Amino acid sequence: MTIGWHFDNTYSKLSNTFKEEVKPTPVHNPELVVLNDQLAKDLNLDFSKIEKKDLSQIFSGNTLPKGSTTIAQAYAGHQFGHFTMLGDGRAVLLGEHLVNNTNRYDVQFKGSGRTSFSRSGDGRAVLGPMLREYIISEAIHALKIPTTRSLAVVKTGEKVVRENLLPGAILTRVASSHIRVGTFQYIAAKQNIDDLNTLVDYTINRHYPEIQSSKNKALDLLNLVMERQCKLVVNWMRVGFIHGVMNTDNMSISGETIDYGPCAFMDHYNPKTVFSSIDQLGRYSFSNQPPITKWNLSRFAECLIPLIDKNEDKAIQLATEIIDNFQNIYEEKWLNMMRDKLGLFGKNKDDKKLIDDLLTWMEKNKADYTNTFCYLMNIKIANNSLYNDKDFINWSNEWQNRISINDNSKEKSLELMKETNPVIIPRNHKVEEALKAANENNLEVMNKMLSKFDNPYNEQKDIEDYQLPSLDDNYQTFCGT
C-alpha cells in the first residue's frame, strides 16, 4: 500500500557533530489517538486504506517508513538564561518529506525514547502534553501564525513516571525544519569554523535561498531571521498567545512557533501574565516576549561573529547595529498590527496613545483581550456590561473619530478587524476539559473543539461556551518533560 512518503534527507548527511544516528525505542502496545487528516492531505499522504493498528505501528516508530533516516539532532540552549549543551533527548527525526518535489518538511517523533542527548531523562512523553501540543499548534495554524504542525498522537500502552504514573504517548510533528538558535550555539561552542560555515550554508539553502550569493551571508542571515522573529512575536501578541518557555533552543531559525510546552492564551488583559509553573520571575511573560526575542537574537548574533568579519571588533559592531534596530522594527510591526485590530487605515500621530489608552483601560478593568475586540466588531458576547463604563465610552468615541478620518469606509474598517481579530481562541479551561476527557478515552470534547477552531475568525453557531474566559485567575501549565 502506497502512503505517499517521499523522503529526501539532507540534514542526516551532515557530519556527526550535528546529530546522532538513532532509532525510536519500540513500544509494546501502541494505539492511535488522533490523526490529522487535513494535514496528511496537505502533505500528499494517504492513510485512508491503512488499518488503525498499522497506523499505530507507524506513528509509534515500531514500523519505520521506507526512505526514512532516523537521527537525533544536536543543539544547545540558554534555558532561563543559563547555557546548556542539549540535543534531542526524547525526539527522533524520521527525515525530510518532499511535497510536489519542492516543499520540504521535517517529520519528527516526540517522546520516542532515549538518545545520547537524554542525560537523566527517560526519552518519553505523556499523553496530556502531547495532545496539548496537537490542539494548540493546530489552533495557531488556523490563526494564520507560522508554526510546526501535529500529524498524529499515539498512546504507547506504557506508563511514564512523572509526579505520578501517566499514560505514555508519541507526537508526530511536522516542521519546515528543526534548526534552532540553539543549533548555532551548539556548533559555535565546538569552535570549528568549517562546521559553522556548513550550518550557515545549509540554513540559507533551506530557508533563505535569496541570499545564497550574498557577499556577507552571516550578516544577511541575521537580518532575515530577526525580521521573521519580529513578525512571529507580533502575531503572538495579536492573539494573546504566551509561549511560556522562550529558551534559545525553542526558537526556530525558520520563524515558526516551535516546542509547545506550558503555552496558553491570555484571557483578561494583563501584560505580566505568566502561566508556566516554572517561570517564577516572569521571564517569559506576555509583555516580555519581545525583549526576550531580542535577547535570543543577540545570542544568535554572537554565534555568527567569526563569519561576519575577520576583524572581531568590526564584526561585533556590524552585528550590534542590526540587533539595536530590533526595537524599531518590532514597534513598527506591532503598531501596524494594533492599527489592524482597531480597523485603522493610514497613520496618525495619536494612534499609539489611542492604543495605549485602550490597553490601560483593559488592564485596569480586567477586560478580556479577545472579547474586547469582538465587542468593537459588534459581535455579541456574554457579560457586555463592562463596556458601559464611562471611560470606555469616552475612548470609543475617540476611536470612532479616528476611524472617520480613514480614507476607507466603516465597512472596510470592520472587514480589516475581522481579518485580524479571532472570534474564538483555545481557552485554557476548555483545553483542560478536552485533555481530561481524552485521558478517559473520550475524544469527542477535543474533536468538537478542534472543529470550532477551523475558522477562528468567523462567527459560528454554538460557540458561546468557547468565548467565555475562565473564572480561575490561578491557572498554571506545566512542561510535561
N, C-alpha and C positions, 0 to 999 in steps of 0.2 A: 504494500500500500504506500503510495507516494504522498507524503505530507506536504512537501514543497520546500524543505530545508535547502538552503544554498549557502553553504559556509565558504568563506574566503578569509582565512585567518592570517592577519598580518602582525598583530601585537605579539603573538606567540613565537614569531620568528626573530624577535629581538633577543639580545643576549640574556643569559640567566640572571644578570644584575637586575633586570626589570621584572622578573617573575619566577615562579616555581611551577614545574610540571607536576600536577597532582590530579587525582580523580576524586569525584564525590564519594563519600563513605556510604555504602549501601544501607538501606533501611529495611526493616523486617516486613512491615505491613502498610505500605503507602495507600492513601485514599485521597482521590481528587476532591477538593472542597469547592473550588471555583475556577472556571476557565473563561478568559476574556475573549469572547467570540469576535467582537468587533476589531480588537487589536490584532487577533490572528488573521482576520481578513485583510487588514491594512498591511500586514507583513507577507501577504500571499501564502499563508499557511492554511491547510485544510485538515482539521481534526474530526470532521463530521462522521467519517466512516471508521473511526478508531474506537474500540471498546473502552469503557471507562476504566477498567482495570489496567489496560495497556497505557492509557493516558497517565494513570497514577505511576506506572513504572517509568515513563518518560520524564515526568516533571518532578520525580524524586531523585533522578540521576541513576536509578538502577539500570535503566537502558539508555545508552547514550546515542544521540542521532549520528548517522553516518556523516563524516566530514568534520565533526567537532574535534577540537584540540583543547583539552581542559587544562587550565592554568589558574594559579592564584597570583594576583598582581602585587608587586611591592610598592609601598608608599610610606611616607612619614606623615606627621601632622602636629600642629600646635593644638593640643586639647585643653581648652580653657586657659590658653596662654602658655602651656608647658610643652616643650618639644619632645616628641617620642618617635622612634622608628617603629613603624607599624606594618601594614600589609593586610591582604585578605585573610583574616583569621577564621572566618566562617562562610566564605563565599568562594565559588569556583566559576570562572568564566568558561562557558562552553565554546565560544568562538564568535565570529562576526558573520551575521546573516545578511546576505545581499538581497535587496528588493529591486526588481527590474534592472538588475545588473549595475545599479548606481548607488542607491541609498543603502548605507552600511549601518548595521545596528549590532551592538554587543548584546548577547544573551547570557545572562548570569543566574546561577543558583545562589540564593542567600539562605544560609542555615544548613549547608550541605556537608558539614563535618570539618574535622581538624585539618589544618595545614601547618607548614613550618612557621607561619606568622601568628599562630593561635596563642602563643605564650601560655598562660594558665587557663585559657578558655576551652570550652568543650566543642566549639565549632558548630553548635546547634542553635536553632531559633525556636521561638514559641509561637503558637497559633495566633494569639491575640495581636501581638505587634506586627506579624506578617499580614494579617487581614487589615490592620490599621494602615499599613503602607499601601496595600491594594486600594482601599477606599479613598485615602487622601490623595494618592498620586493620580488616580483616575479623575477625582474631582478637580484637582489642579489642572489637569489636561483639559477638562471640559470648560474650565475658567479661562482657557486660552493663554496659559502660562507655560513656558518651556519646562519640561520635566521628564524624568525617567518614567517608564510605564510599567504596569504589572500585567503579566500574561497569565499567570496561574498561581494557585496556592494548593499544596497538598499537605495532609496530615501524615506524619511519618509512622504513626502507630506506636511510637515510643514516648516515654516520659522524659522531660528535661528538668534538671534540678535548678531551680532559682530560689526564691524565698520558700516556695512550695514545689511539689511535683506538678508540672504543667504539660499539656499536650504539645509535642514537638511538631514543627511544620517547616516547609521549604517554600520560599517565594521564588518565582521566576521573574527576573527583572530585565527590562529592555531599555537600552540607553544608546545615545549616539556614540558614546564611549564612556569609559570609567576613568579617564585621565583626570587627575585632580591637581590642585595646587600642591598637595602632599606628595604627589608623584615626582614633581620637580624638586621638592625639598629632599626627598629620599636620594635622588640621583645627585643633587648638588652636594649633599652630605658625604657622598662617596668620593668627591673631588676628582672625578675623571672627566676631563673636558670633552673627550670624544663621546662618552655616553650622554653628556648634557647636550651636545650638538645633535646627537641622534634623536633624542627626545624632542628637541625643538623642531627639527625637520619633520619627524613623524607627526607631531601635533599639527603643524602647519599644513602638511599634505592632507591630513584627515579632516581638519576643521576650518582652516583658513587658507585655502589654496590661492586666494587672491594676492597673497604676499610671498609666494614661492620664489619670485625673482627679486625680492626686496634687497636693498643694499645693507639693511640692518634688520634682519629677521626678528631678532630677540626684542628689539625696541618696538617694532611694529606689532609683534605678538602681544606684548604687554598692553599696548594701546587698545587693541581689539578685544582682549579678554576683559579689560576694565569697562569698555563700552557695553559688552554683553552682561557683565555682572551688575552694572548700574541699572540696566533695563530690567533685569530679573528681579532685583530687590524692589524697584519701584512697583513692579507688578504685585509682589507680595504685600507691599504697603497699601496698594489699591484695594485688595480684598480682605485685609486684616489677618493675613497669614503670618504665623510665627513659627519659624523653622525649629527653634529650640536648641540645636547644637551646631552652631556655625563654626566648627573647627576647620582648620585648613584642609584636612583630609575629607571633609564633607563639602568641598567647594569645587564644582566641576569646571574644567577649562572650557567646555563647550557652552557654558552658560545655562545649563539645565538645573532644575531643582533636583537634588540627589540626597539619598540617605535620610529617609523619614523615620526619625526616632520619636522623641517626645514633642512632636509637632502638634499644633492646634490652631483654631481660628478664634480671634478675639470677638467677644460679644459686646459688652459695654466698653465704650472707647476709653482706654487708659494707656497712654504711651509707655508706661512702665510694666505693662502686662507681661508676666512670665508664667508659663505652665509647667516647665520641666522641673521635676523634683530635685534634680541635681544642680540646678542653676540658682544657688542660694544668693548670689550677689547681683543677679540681673544682668550678667554679661551679654546674654543673648535675648534681652527683652525686645518688645516690638520696636520701640524708638531707637534702640541701639543697633539694629540690623544694618543701617547704612554705615555708621562708623566702623563696625566690625568688618564689613565688606572691604572698606579702605585698608584696615589693618591687615586683613588676609592678603590683599593685593600687594601690600608692602612686602610681605614675606615672599610672595611670588617674584617680585622685582629683585629681591636680594639674590634669589637663585640665578637670575639671568645676568647679573653684573659681569661675570667673566666673558660673556658673549656680546655684551653691548658695546664695549670698547676695551682695547688693550690697556689703556690708561685707566686705572681703577677710579681715580678721583673724577675723571670726566664721565665714566660710566655711571657712577653714583649720582652725579649732577643731572645727567640726562634722565635717569630713572626717577629721581626725586621730582623733577619738573612734571613728569607725567602723573605721578601719584598725587602731587599737590593740586592737580587740576581735577581730581576726583570730585571734590565738593561742588565745583561749578557745574560739572556735567550732571551730577546727581540732582542738585537743586533745580536745574532747568527741567530735567525729565520729570521730577516729582511735581513741580509746579504745573507743568503742562498736563500731567495725569490728573491732578486735582481740578484743574480747569475742566477737563473732560467729565469728571464725576459731577460737576456742577453745571454742565452744559454751556460752558463759556467759550465763545469763539474769540479769536484775536487776543490781544494783551492789553491790560490796563494797569496803571501804576499802583492801584489799590487792591489788585487781585490777591496778593499774599495776605494782606490784612483781613480781607473778607474770608479767606480760607482759615486763617489762624483763629479768627473770632468764632467761626463755627466749631472748630475742634476744641477750643477752650470751653465753649458752652456745652459741648457733648461730654467732655471730661467732667465738668462741674456737676452736670445733671445725670451722669451715668447713662447717657443715651446709647442705644445700641448702634454700633458702627454701620452695619449693613442696612438695618431698618430705617435709619435716619435718611439715607439716600433714597430708599424705597418711598418713604413718605414724600420726599421732594419730587419724586416722579409720579405722584398721585396714585401709588399702589397701596391698596388697603391692607393694613396690618393691625394686629390687636394692640391694645394699650397705647392708643394715639394721644391720650390726654396730655402727655408730657409736652407735646408740641403746641399746646395752648399757652405755654409760658410766654410772658410778655417780651423777654429778652430774645427768645427765638423768633417771635413775630416781627420784632424790630429788625433782626438780622435778615429774616426772609424778605422783608420789604427792600432792604439794600440789595439783596441778591436779585430780586426781580428787576430792580432799576438797572443793575449791571447787565442782565440778560437783554434788557430793552435797547441797549446801545450796540448789541451784536449786529453784524451785517446779515444775520440769518433770522429766520422766523422762530417763534417759540416751539413750533413743531420740530424744527431742525435741532434745537437745543435738547428737547426731550428725546429725540432719536439718538443723539450723541450720548446722553446719560444712560439710556437703556443698553447701549453697546458696551458701556464701561462698568456699570454697577450691577452686580449679581442680585437676583431676587432671593436666591437661597444659597447658603454655604453649608458645609458639613458641620452642623452644630455639634459641639463636643459631647453633650449628653445624648444626642441621637446616635453618634458614633459608638458611644459606650453601650447603648441599648443593643445596637447591631452586633457588637462583639460579644456581649453577654449571651445573646440568643444563639450566635454561631458556636459558642463553646458548648451549648446544649443541643448541638446538631440541628438548629433551626436557622436556615439561611434566608428565609422569607423576608425578615426585617432588613437585612443587608441588601438583598436584591431590590426590594422596593425603594430603599433609599438611593441606591445607585441609579435606578431608573429616573428618579426625580432630578438627579444631577446631570442627566444627558443634555439638558438645555437650561443651565442655571440662570441665563439672562432673560428667560421668557416667563411670563405669568402662566401658571398652570393650575389645574384643578387639584384640590385636596393637598395643598402644601402648607396650610396654616400651621400645622404641627411642626413643620421643619423651619418655620420662620421665628418661632418664639425662642428667646435666649434662655439659658439655664438660670435657675434660681440659686444655684450654688456658686458663690464667688470664690470658693476654695478649691476649684478643680485643679488637679495635677495630672501630669502624664509622666510616663517612665520610658527609659531607653529600651528595655527589653533585651539587653545584651547578656 
